[in-house]
Amino acid sequence: MMSTEFKVIQPTTTVYCPERGEGWTLTGITDINEKTSVMFNGKRFTVDAREVVEILLPNQLARAEQ
């Protein structure tokens, strides 16, 4: 089980989604249970903070290491 403890995610943090490509957070994330806005290809999406923290951010970190 993932811990609910995490560092605050700053606005403009780069994330990656296989379907939508590279994007960035428009708002900071301070709680795992909140919603946040993420910009992909000039389009704003509202996503769960949990998706950003557990999926989109690790995806981007993995891409950056390649």
C-alpha positions in Angstrom: 0.0 0.0 0.0 1.3 3.4 -0.9 1.9 5.8 2.0 -0.3 8.9 1.9 2.8 10.9 3.0 4.4 12.7 0.1 6.2 16.0 -0.7 4.2 18.9 -1.9 4.0 18.9 -5.7 4.7 22.4 -7.0 2.8 24.0 -9.9 4.4 23.5 -13.3 5.8 20.1 -12.3 6.2 18.0 -15.5 4.3 14.8 -15.7 3.7 12.2 -18.4 0.7 10.2 -19.5 1.0 7.6 -22.2 -2.3 8.6 -23.7 -2.0 12.4 -23.4 1.7 12.9 -23.6 3.8 15.2 -21.5 2.0 17.8 -19.4 2.4 19.9 -16.3 0.5 20.7 -13.2 -1.3 24.0 -13.2 -1.8 24.0 -9.4 0.2 22.7 -6.5 -0.8 19.5 -4.7 -0.8 19.4 -0.9 -3.1 16.4 -0.3 -3.4 13.0 -2.0 -7.2 13.2 -2.0 -7.6 16.5 -3.8 -8.3 17.2 -7.5 -5.7 19.1 -9.5 -5.5 20.7 -12.9 -3.0 19.4 -15.4 -2.3 20.8 -18.9 -1.8 18.4 -21.8 -1.3 19.8 -25.3 -2.9 23.1 -24.4 -6.0 21.4 -22.9 -6.7 21.5 -19.2 -7.7 18.3 -17.5 -8.9 17.9 -13.9 -7.4 14.7 -12.4 -7.1 13.2 -9.0 -4.0 14.1 -7.1 -3.4 10.4 -6.4 -3.1 9.8 -10.2 -0.5 12.5 -10.5 1.5 11.3 -7.5 1.3 7.5 -8.1 1.2 7.4 -12.0 1.9 10.5 -13.9 4.9 11.8 -11.9 6.7 8.4 -11.7 6.1 8.0 -15.5 7.9 11.3 -16.1 10.8 10.4 -13.8 11.2 7.1 -15.6 11.3 8.9 -18.9 13.9 11.4 -17.7 16.2 8.5 -16.6 16.3 7.0 -20.1 
